[in-house]
Amino acid sequence: MCESPSAPTGAPDPAFRTQRKRAILSAWAGFAVDSYSIYIVSTVLLPALVYFQGDMSAEAKSIFAGLTLAATLLGRPLGGVIFGHYADRLGRRRIGSITIFGFGAISLLIACLPGAELIGAIPAMSLLLALRFVEGIFLGGEYTAATPMALEYAPPHRRGLIGALIQCSASGGPLLVAVAMALTLLVAPTGGPDSPYVQWGWRLPFVLGFVLSFLVAWFLRRKVEESEIQKEAVAEAGDRVGSPLRQVLKGASGRAFVQAYVIMTGVFFVVNLTGSVLNQFLLGNEGFTATDLANTQLVVSLAMGSYIFFGWLSDHIGRKRALYIATSLSLALYPVVISLVGSGTVRGWLNLTLLALAAHVLTVAPLGVLPAYINERFATTVRSTGWGVAYSTAVIIPSFFSYYMIWLSALVPFAWTAGVLAAFGAVLILVATAFGPETRGIDLRKAGEDADREEAAHEGAAPRPLGAESSVASSS
């Protein structure tokens, strides 16, 4: 008997469970190296930015750090559109491995870049930003494929938890960055422009990113199979399905897309502040060094538990209720936490690290629910496109956070500006969540077709037992 709707008919349970574990593991690892590649700039390169731009003011350094992150985030929407289309049409496994190979290769190229002393500040900066933009395209394609495939393998009553386990690797990536940076600083101490870290040490974590990406892409390509849910949907649709992007922008899918886009826009306001501004605020405190930052990054990886808790919670009380709780906590507490870090009034590594941990816990809480919720909002034939494009295009407006902070500083102290933006992001999440249906327990084969009709049946209902979707599918 099949254990899940994505299990092939007649397949032995042990074989299917092995494939499920591989799909989930590959999605977790893929998103971990994705996150590693995104945030390596705001951690590893931050003490070495002088290598690319020579002498710079503190303000210029802050803006350039924001631009290196923004360049990556701006490339992601294009990647979501391109690779989401092909993941829905050609297969999530194939596209996932291509995109991971792609951003791994770019990491290796970045590790080989010359600096301002050799080619000048403008060419050095331009090359870095251009490569980060191309890397963003591949990064935008990675999560369009791996996460939907893993959730199609997942049992319905654990889909929230499994989505959270995959998403928590977004904190696993910064943990790997912190470990890589800490080890690098042991052999290449930081200091002035001529220090070993500035001249060559920063390259080592980028080379490691290439190696990790290669290994994950190989595993996904060779050891993981496509989900039966997608195989059946593509076979049934045949040539009748047009462009997934056009399909996802109209009708019920269009409404789901708008909701997902607004939610993720709010999320990325908070995520960007935590990924970039929080680190800059930490380094701005007297006596807080690059080594302290690396040690803090090791501690804040504990925030992965926040993803898992809220994903698990959504399987029991519903996606929307879990989102309301997580986002309300962020709205109430995050502005206070990041403003304290930026105020310069908190002393001591431990106190600042505990505040950083609190910021990360509050940031990722809604993200524990969203992989399952957003993927449950789209039909199988457009799931990668819906999830990937909504997720990636939502980064555009928040990616200019450094400029919004400068504008807001005319109204409030600069240390408060990050808190104001975070509160705005939380409000967007709450409002958009209110306009969507509850999706917990939905049959993924019917997702996007009758989500609205099934809302009443599943709102507040107990999670279905393992295999319940199979019974529904076979009886319909």
Secondary structure by P-SEA (a helix, b strand, c coil): ccccccccccccaaaaaaaaaaaaaaaaaaaaaaaaaaaccccccccccccccccccaaaaaaaaaaaaaaaaaaaaaaaaaaaaaaacccaaaaaaaaaaaaaaaaaaaaaccccccccaaaaaaaaaaaaaaaaaaaaacccccaaaaaaaccccaaaaaaaaaaaaaaaaaaaaaaaaaaaaacbbbccccccccccccaaaaaaaaaaaaaaaaaaaccccccaaaaaaaaaaccccccaaaaaaccaaaaaaaaaaaaaaaaaaaaaaaacaaaaaaaacccccaaaaaaaaaaaccaaaaaaaaaaaaacccaaaaaaaaaaaaaccaaaaaaaaaccccccaaaaaaaaaaaaaaaaccccccaaaaaaacccccaaaaaaaaaacccccccaaaaaaaaacccccccaaaaaaaaaaaaaaaaaaaacccccccccccccccccccccccccccccccaaaaaaaaac
